[in-house]
Amino acid sequence: MPRHRPRTAPEPTPTSPRRRALRRTAVAVTAGLVLAAGGTASWALDRFVVDHVQIADVDAYEAAQSAAAGTTTTTDGTTTGTTTDASRDTSTGAGTLTSTSYTAADGTSVTISTVVTGSGDDQVSSYVADVVLADATDLRSAFAQNAFGTNITETTSDIAADNDAVFAVNGDYYGFRDTGIVIRNGVVYRDEGAREGLAFYTDGHVEVYDETETSADELVAAGVWNTLSFGPAIVEDGAVVDGIEDVEVDTNVGNHSIQGDQPRTLVGVVDDNHLLFVVVDGRSPGYSAGVTMTEAAQMMLDLGATTAYNLDGGGSSTMVFDGALVNDPLGKGTERGTSDILYLGY
């Protein structure tokens, strides 16, 4: 059964606003200590705690953008006009649901399995979602609190519930930084190319690309539906990418390095409209030690991926299915707030 339940930790409570308040209080206290020590807390508070809301109602914004573009999405995922219609009906109708799988009326499906390797302190527990899309736009993105900006967070479970998602994983935590190309559900939110990104196209194919060599508008015109900006790519052309153990995602405070044995969220490409989402738990000896970048790459190869990309990990790594937390983040049974998810609706 993929719905791992911690042996001692209590279930998360549904009072997510209180959880967010407690988390921010802790960060604010830390920032206050920084001020006392070095006089930089006002910067730290603004950078890591204070919400900077750029778009307060994402649903309305996406609908308006699509209406302005005058576009429609056809059943085969092709589009007319310059932008995909992000306001399309995402309801898949009556589907077939089991404890580990869901198949929608249109044929989109997700099947979840548990993979445990090693033993003792070397044991690694991971959760694999095999996703087959009838339409590439069935894979959608959603933002915490239905708002776009920095430092806006909510748990993966809560964002999933807000969007009637049957399956969800955390995304790239775009809200931690103000760089990267952010295109979600066919709509441009940010165009600040900085790193190696991943682009999902409406025809079902997925590409690793250099954000600094293109623009968000060019990507949308080419049919990009969603982008992710974290990385790095760990598998390309069916082989482990060289140098992945030395990559730094950001050069600012936090996330300098993503190396070592860590909890991971990974996305892999088997074929057009056939994806793998893998969450590897970690930092919990005896349950799951986490994996290195190279180990993660080999894991994705073994699962059949020819391309694989690293998403935000650590305490953010979460998978949700049918309203329940599948994995056990950090062995604590509770989720850390994040800024965005990728999901399938019921």
Backbone torsions as a table, in degrees:
resi	resn	phi	psi	omega
1	MET	NA	132.8	-176.5
2	PRO	-81.8	-13.4	-174.8
3	ARG	-84.6	77.3	-177.7
4	HIS	-64.6	132.5	177.0
5	ARG	-116.5	126.2	-179.7
6	PRO	-61.9	149.1	-175.2
7	ARG	-74.7	-29.9	-175.1
8	THR	-122.1	-26.7	-175.4
9	ALA	-75.7	142.0	178.2
10	PRO	-74.3	160.5	175.7
11	GLU	-65.4	146.3	175.5
12	PRO	-61.9	142.0	177.4
13	THR	-82.8	158.0	-178.7
14	PRO	-79.3	0.5	-175.6
15	THR	-84.7	68.0	-175.7
16	SER	-61.9	-36.6	176.6
17	PRO	-57.5	-38.3	179.0
18	ARG	-67.7	-40.9	178.3
19	ARG	-61.7	-42.0	179.0
20	ARG	-63.8	-38.9	-179.9
21	ALA	-64.5	-42.1	178.9
22	LEU	-64.0	-41.3	-180.0
23	ARG	-64.2	-43.8	-178.7
24	ARG	-68.2	-34.0	176.3
25	THR	-61.5	-43.7	179.5
26	ALA	-61.8	-42.8	179.1
27	VAL	-66.6	-39.2	179.9
28	ALA	-63.7	-40.4	177.4
29	VAL	-61.7	-43.5	177.9
30	THR	-59.9	-45.2	179.5
31	ALA	-63.0	-35.4	177.2
32	GLY	-62.8	-38.6	176.4
33	LEU	-64.6	-36.4	176.8
34	VAL	-62.6	-40.1	178.5
35	LEU	-60.9	-46.4	-179.3
36	ALA	-61.5	-34.7	-176.1
37	ALA	-85.2	-38.5	-171.3
38	GLY	-137.7	1.5	176.3
39	GLY	72.5	27.4	-177.4
40	THR	-122.3	14.0	-174.7
41	ALA	-68.0	-32.4	179.4
42	SER	-61.6	-37.7	175.3
43	TRP	-66.9	-44.7	-177.5
44	ALA	-63.6	-42.4	178.9
45	LEU	-61.2	-45.7	-178.9
46	ASP	-65.8	-37.8	-175.3
47	ARG	-76.8	-38.1	-170.5
48	PHE	-116.0	-12.4	-173.6
49	VAL	-120.0	-47.8	-173.3
50	VAL	-71.6	128.9	175.9
51	ASP	-64.9	135.9	171.1
52	HIS	-121.5	92.2	-174.8
53	VAL	-86.7	119.5	176.8
54	GLN	-97.0	-35.6	177.2
55	ILE	-133.0	114.8	-171.7
56	ALA	-82.8	-24.4	-179.6
57	ASP	-132.4	91.4	-176.0
58	VAL	-64.6	-40.5	-179.9
59	ASP	-57.1	-47.0	179.8
60	ALA	-66.4	-38.1	-179.8
61	TYR	-64.2	-45.6	179.9
62	GLU	-64.4	-40.0	178.5
63	ALA	-63.5	-42.2	-179.6
64	ALA	-66.7	-40.9	179.6
65	GLN	-63.4	-41.3	-179.4
66	SER	-69.3	-40.7	178.4
67	ALA	-64.0	-40.1	-179.8
68	ALA	-65.0	-35.9	-179.8
69	ALA	-76.7	-18.8	179.5
70	GLY	62.8	46.0	-175.9
71	THR	-114.9	163.2	174.7
72	THR	-136.2	156.3	175.5
73	THR	-109.8	127.4	179.4
74	THR	-87.2	170.1	-175.7
75	THR	-67.2	-20.7	179.0
76	ASP	-93.3	8.0	175.3
77	GLY	90.0	-3.5	178.0
78	THR	-79.9	161.2	-176.7
79	THR	-129.1	157.3	170.8
80	THR	-116.9	153.2	-175.7
81	GLY	86.7	-160.6	-174.5
82	THR	-102.5	-12.7	-176.9
83	THR	-139.9	142.4	176.4
84	THR	-66.0	143.0	179.8
85	ASP	-74.2	100.1	-175.8
86	ALA	-75.5	-10.0	-177.5
87	SER	-95.6	11.2	-178.0
88	ARG	-57.7	153.8	178.3
89	ASP	-67.1	118.0	-177.8
90	THR	-93.8	0.2	178.7
91	SER	-67.6	129.0	179.8
92	THR	-99.0	5.1	178.8
93	GLY	74.7	-167.4	-178.4
94	ALA	-66.4	128.0	179.0
95	GLY	-123.3	-178.2	178.8
96	THR	-108.6	120.2	-174.9
97	LEU	-118.0	130.3	170.8
98	THR	-122.5	-174.8	-179.5
99	SER	-69.7	-17.9	-177.4
100	THR	-131.6	7.1	-177.7
101	SER	-153.9	160.0	174.5
102	TYR	-146.8	133.0	174.1
103	THR	-124.3	120.6	-178.7
104	ALA	-79.5	167.0	-179.3
105	ALA	-61.6	-29.9	-178.8
106	ASP	-85.4	-3.1	177.6
107	GLY	103.9	-13.4	174.9
108	THR	-61.0	135.3	-175.7
109	SER	-141.6	156.4	173.5
110	VAL	-139.5	133.5	177.5
111	THR	-128.9	128.1	-174.1
112	ILE	-110.1	134.2	177.5
113	SER	-133.5	160.0	179.1
114	THR	-110.3	134.1	178.8
115	VAL	-123.4	121.6	178.2
116	VAL	-121.5	126.1	177.9
117	THR	-126.4	158.1	178.8
118	GLY	71.8	-174.1	179.9
119	SER	-153.6	166.5	179.4
120	GLY	58.4	-139.2	-178.9
121	ASP	-70.7	-11.6	178.6
122	ASP	-95.3	1.9	-179.8
123	GLN	-65.7	140.4	176.1
124	VAL	-126.4	125.5	179.1
125	SER	-111.7	125.4	-179.5
126	SER	-135.4	160.6	-175.3
127	TYR	-130.2	125.4	-171.8
128	VAL	-114.0	126.8	174.2
129	ALA	-111.5	114.6	177.7
130	ASP	-92.8	114.1	-173.2
131	VAL	-115.4	125.7	174.0
132	VAL	-117.2	123.3	-175.4
133	LEU	-101.4	129.7	172.2
134	ALA	-74.2	-30.8	178.7
135	ASP	-140.1	128.6	-176.3
136	ALA	-56.4	-29.1	-178.7
137	THR	-79.7	0.0	171.7
138	ASP	-67.9	-23.9	174.3
139	LEU	-85.4	114.4	-174.5
140	ARG	-119.7	168.9	176.1
141	SER	-120.2	152.5	174.8
142	ALA	-143.1	147.8	-179.5
143	PHE	-101.7	150.9	175.1
144	ALA	-57.4	135.4	176.6
145	GLN	57.6	21.5	179.2
146	ASN	54.6	34.5	-178.3
147	ALA	-135.6	149.5	178.0
148	PHE	-111.3	133.9	178.0
149	GLY	160.9	-167.0	179.4
150	THR	-101.0	150.1	177.0
151	ASN	65.2	21.0	176.3
152	ILE	-98.3	115.4	-173.7
153	THR	-131.6	159.4	176.9
154	GLU	-164.7	155.7	179.9
155	THR	-71.2	156.6	176.3
156	THR	-56.5	-42.0	-179.9
157	SER	-60.3	-42.8	-178.1
158	ASP	-70.2	-40.9	177.1
159	ILE	-63.6	-40.9	178.3
160	ALA	-60.7	-45.2	179.8
161	ALA	-63.3	-40.3	179.5
162	ASP	-61.2	-26.4	-175.2
163	ASN	-111.8	15.0	177.1
164	ASP	53.7	47.7	-177.6
165	ALA	-90.6	134.2	173.6
166	VAL	-83.7	-28.5	-179.9
167	PHE	-141.6	140.4	178.2
168	ALA	-156.1	149.5	168.0
169	VAL	-131.4	157.8	174.4
170	ASN	-63.3	153.0	-179.3
171	GLY	-96.7	-133.7	-174.8
172	ASP	-101.6	6.9	-177.7
173	TYR	51.9	51.4	-178.8
174	TYR	-54.7	-30.4	-173.7
175	GLY	-74.5	-4.4	175.5
176	PHE	-77.2	-21.4	-174.4
177	ARG	-133.7	167.1	177.6
178	ASP	-114.9	19.0	175.7
179	THR	-118.9	169.6	-179.2
180	GLY	103.5	153.2	174.7
181	ILE	-88.2	124.1	-179.8
182	VAL	-118.7	105.8	172.1
183	ILE	-119.5	124.0	-179.6
184	ARG	-133.7	129.3	179.7
185	ASN	54.1	38.1	176.7
186	GLY	80.0	6.8	-176.8
187	VAL	-117.5	136.9	179.8
188	VAL	-82.9	128.8	175.9
189	TYR	-114.9	-30.3	-178.8
190	ARG	-150.9	142.2	179.6
191	ASP	-135.7	72.3	-179.2
192	GLU	-131.2	72.3	-176.2
193	GLY	-54.6	130.8	-175.9
194	ALA	-143.8	-23.1	-169.8
195	ARG	-151.5	-169.7	177.7
196	GLU	-81.4	122.9	-176.9
197	GLY	-113.9	175.2	176.9
198	LEU	-126.8	131.0	-177.7
199	ALA	-119.2	129.0	175.9
200	PHE	-102.4	123.7	-177.0
201	TYR	-99.8	156.5	-178.2
202	THR	-69.8	-15.8	176.9
203	ASP	-87.7	1.7	174.0
204	GLY	100.3	-8.8	178.8
205	HIS	-91.4	159.7	-175.7
206	VAL	-131.1	136.9	-177.5
207	GLU	-131.9	142.2	165.0
208	VAL	-83.0	137.3	-177.8
209	TYR	-146.3	163.2	177.3
210	ASP	-92.7	112.9	-177.8
211	GLU	-60.8	-29.0	-175.0
212	THR	-77.6	-5.7	-176.7
213	GLU	-109.1	11.1	180.0
214	THR	-151.5	-173.1	177.1
215	SER	-133.4	162.2	179.8
216	ALA	-62.3	-41.3	-179.6
217	ASP	-63.8	-39.4	178.0
218	GLU	-64.1	-39.2	179.4
219	LEU	-65.2	-44.8	179.1
220	VAL	-62.6	-41.7	179.1
221	ALA	-62.2	-28.1	179.3
222	ALA	-84.9	-3.6	176.5
223	GLY	103.5	18.8	179.1
224	VAL	-75.5	133.5	-178.2
225	TRP	-101.8	-44.7	177.2
226	ASN	-138.7	147.8	169.8
227	THR	-125.3	154.1	173.8
228	LEU	-127.4	140.0	-176.8
229	SER	-129.8	86.8	176.5
230	PHE	-149.2	-92.2	173.4
231	GLY	89.2	-172.4	7.8
232	PRO	-87.5	175.6	166.3
233	ALA	-66.5	132.2	-178.0
234	ILE	-110.2	-18.2	174.8
235	VAL	-135.2	130.1	173.2
236	GLU	-140.1	139.2	179.8
237	ASP	53.4	36.6	175.6
238	GLY	73.0	20.7	-179.5
239	ALA	-140.6	153.2	176.8
240	VAL	-66.1	133.4	-179.8
241	VAL	-75.5	134.6	178.1
242	ASP	-68.7	145.3	171.5
243	GLY	80.8	8.8	-175.3
244	ILE	-69.7	-18.2	178.8
245	GLU	-76.6	-5.9	-176.9
246	ASP	-114.0	5.5	-174.8
247	VAL	-76.5	139.8	168.8
248	GLU	-116.2	130.1	-178.4
249	VAL	-76.3	-44.0	-177.7
250	ASP	-126.1	160.2	174.8
251	THR	-112.3	1.6	177.8
252	ASN	-93.4	-169.8	-179.3
253	VAL	-63.8	132.6	179.4
254	GLY	84.4	148.7	175.4
255	ASN	58.1	25.4	175.8
256	HIS	-59.8	-44.7	-176.0
257	SER	-127.5	145.6	178.6
258	ILE	-123.4	28.2	-172.7
259	GLN	-94.0	175.8	179.6
260	GLY	84.9	-175.8	177.3
261	ASP	-76.2	110.0	-174.1
262	GLN	-134.4	155.9	165.3
263	PRO	-64.8	143.1	-175.4
264	ARG	-135.1	148.2	163.0
265	THR	-119.0	126.0	-173.0
266	LEU	-129.4	146.6	172.6
267	VAL	-122.9	134.0	-179.8
268	GLY	-126.0	155.1	179.5
269	VAL	-115.7	120.9	175.1
270	VAL	-91.7	-44.2	-179.6
271	ASP	-165.0	178.1	175.4
272	ASP	-55.7	130.3	179.2
273	ASN	62.2	17.7	175.8
274	HIS	-128.8	110.0	-172.7
275	LEU	-123.5	158.1	172.2
276	LEU	-123.3	131.5	171.5
277	PHE	-116.8	125.0	-175.7
278	VAL	-125.4	129.7	172.0
279	VAL	-114.6	121.9	178.1
280	VAL	-107.0	120.9	176.4
281	ASP	-77.7	161.8	-178.5
282	GLY	-164.4	179.4	179.8
283	ARG	59.2	31.2	-179.1
284	SER	-140.4	80.2	-175.7
285	PRO	-54.2	135.5	-178.9
286	GLY	91.9	-21.8	175.6
287	TYR	-111.9	-53.8	177.9
288	SER	-162.2	125.6	-176.0
289	ALA	-88.6	-13.3	-172.4
290	GLY	85.8	176.6	-178.2
291	VAL	-137.9	156.6	172.8
292	THR	-78.7	172.5	176.8
293	MET	-60.5	-44.7	-178.6
294	THR	-64.7	-41.7	177.2
295	GLU	-64.0	-38.7	177.8
296	ALA	-63.3	-41.8	179.5
297	ALA	-62.3	-43.9	179.9
298	GLN	-65.3	-37.0	177.6
299	MET	-59.8	-44.2	-179.1
300	MET	-68.0	-37.9	175.7
301	LEU	-61.0	-45.0	-179.0
302	ASP	-62.8	-27.7	179.5
303	LEU	-83.4	-8.0	176.7
304	GLY	106.6	6.5	-179.5
305	ALA	-77.9	138.3	173.4
306	THR	-99.5	-18.2	173.6
307	THR	-135.3	140.0	176.9
308	ALA	-148.2	149.1	-172.1
309	TYR	-139.9	140.9	-178.8
310	ASN	-90.1	130.4	176.2
311	LEU	-106.5	-178.3	178.2
312	ASP	-56.8	136.2	-176.2
313	GLY	-124.0	-142.8	-178.1
314	GLY	61.3	-138.4	-179.4
315	GLY	-67.9	-12.6	178.9
316	SER	-78.3	-21.2	-172.4
317	SER	-65.0	109.6	-176.9
318	THR	-145.0	144.1	173.7
319	MET	-128.2	134.6	-179.1
320	VAL	-125.6	135.8	177.1
321	PHE	-137.8	126.2	177.4
322	ASP	50.7	43.8	174.6
323	GLY	82.2	0.9	-178.2
324	ALA	-118.2	145.7	175.7
325	LEU	-73.5	123.2	-176.8
326	VAL	-80.5	-48.6	-176.1
327	ASN	-94.4	-175.3	-178.0
328	ASP	-128.2	84.0	-173.7
329	PRO	-55.5	122.5	178.2
330	LEU	56.8	17.7	-179.9
331	GLY	69.1	18.5	-176.5
332	LYS	-110.0	-10.7	178.2
333	GLY	72.2	11.1	178.8
334	THR	-126.5	155.2	-177.0
335	GLU	-101.6	148.8	171.6
336	ARG	-96.2	142.4	178.8
337	GLY	-61.5	146.3	176.0
338	THR	-137.9	176.4	-174.0
339	SER	-100.8	-13.5	-174.3
340	ASP	-164.5	160.4	177.2
341	ILE	-135.4	162.5	163.6
342	LEU	-110.1	139.4	-172.5
343	TYR	-153.5	163.3	168.8
344	LEU	-116.9	136.2	177.9
345	GLY	-87.0	162.2	176.4
346	TYR	-65.8	NA	NA
